Amino acid sequence: MDAFFHSMIAARIIFIFSITNVVLVILVFLSCRCMPGFKFGHGLMQNKSYLKFYKFHVYLWLILFISVLIHAFFAIGMLGFPG
């Protein structure tokens, strides 16, 4: 199993999930309840497209949590625990 964590496939999985995590963090922020309170997000609650996207906020958190766990599992498998 140790050889797998030091393979190119594991490195690619870590990279893919790091990009996925960044995208999901942005999507979670954009679907946050605080967005309509910002000056640039004032009219969002009248936009039907945004309201459809807004409903997925909880699911985005769940996907982000799973993505971070997978990313951490592979990163710790490749690099070990810090310290």
Phi and psi in degrees as a GROMACS rama.xvg file:
@    title "Ramachandran Plot"
@    xaxis  label "Phi"
@    yaxis  label "Psi"
@TYPE xy
-63.3641  -35.6308  ASP-2
-65.1424  -34.4351  ALA-3
-64.4352  -42.2934  PHE-4
-67.537  -18.9203  PHE-5
-102.934  18.1601  HIS-6
-93.9361  169.936  SER-7
-68.7603  -30.8223  MET-8
-63.1621  -44.3142  ILE-9
-63.5753  -39.8319  ALA-10
-63.5829  -39.4216  ALA-11
-67.6881  -39.4945  ARG-12
-62.3695  -43.4299  ILE-13
-61.232  -44.0785  ILE-14
-64.4923  -45.6324  PHE-15
-61.1739  -43.6527  ILE-16
-72.9779  -25.5961  PHE-17
-68.5523  -41.8621  SER-18
-65.9509  -41.307  ILE-19
-59.2853  -42.2691  THR-20
-62.7225  -42.5901  ASN-21
-63.2579  -45.7745  VAL-22
-62.7971  -43.2509  VAL-23
-66.3598  -36.6077  LEU-24
-62.9505  -41.4368  VAL-25
-64.005  -43.8214  ILE-26
-65.8636  -38.5178  LEU-27
-62.7336  -43.6663  VAL-28
-62.7241  -43.9049  PHE-29
-69.829  -22.3151  LEU-30
-99.1827  9.96207  SER-31
-71.6864  152.47  CYS-32
-65.7371  -19.5321  ARG-33
-79.1328  -16.494  CYS-34
-56.9968  -45.6022  MET-35
-62.8652  -20.4026  PRO-36
-77.9672  -20.6155  GLY-37
-74.3481  155.232  PHE-38
-59.9587  -41.9459  LYS-39
-78.0054  -13.1473  PHE-40
-108.907  18.3965  GLY-41
-60.2835  -42.2579  HIS-42
-93.6141  10.7882  GLY-43
-64.7458  -34.1481  LEU-44
-71.7376  -8.34813  MET-45
-96.534  -7.28359  GLN-46
-89.4998  119.893  ASN-47
-66.4369  -35.1941  LYS-48
-64.3645  -42.4047  SER-49
-66.1082  -38.849  TYR-50
-64.2287  -35.0485  LEU-51
-66.2143  -42.1804  LYS-52
-67.3653  -38.0127  PHE-53
-60.3423  -31.2802  TYR-54
-68.2975  -20.0283  LYS-55
-91.4408  7.77999  PHE-56
-55.9047  -47.7511  HIS-57
-63.8735  -41.044  VAL-58
-68.1583  -34.0678  TYR-59
-63.629  -39.0532  LEU-60
-61.5847  -43.2407  TRP-61
-63.6091  -45.6176  LEU-62
-63.3123  -40.6548  ILE-63
-62.0657  -44.097  LEU-64
-60.3099  -46.1832  PHE-65
-65.0228  -40.9796  ILE-66
-63.7306  -41.079  SER-67
-66.0876  -40.4641  VAL-68
-61.9277  -45.2116  LEU-69
-64.2177  -44.632  ILE-70
-58.7659  -46.1715  HIS-71
-65.5213  -40.6946  ALA-72
-58.1939  -49.0177  PHE-73
-70.0539  -37.5684  PHE-74
-66.631  -41.8877  ALA-75
-68.4659  -36.8574  ILE-76
-62.9256  -35.4454  GLY-77
-81.8624  -45.624  MET-78
-101.484  -17.8455  LEU-79
84.2173  175.859  GLY-80
-76.2987  138.28  PHE-81
-69.1727  148.479  PRO-82
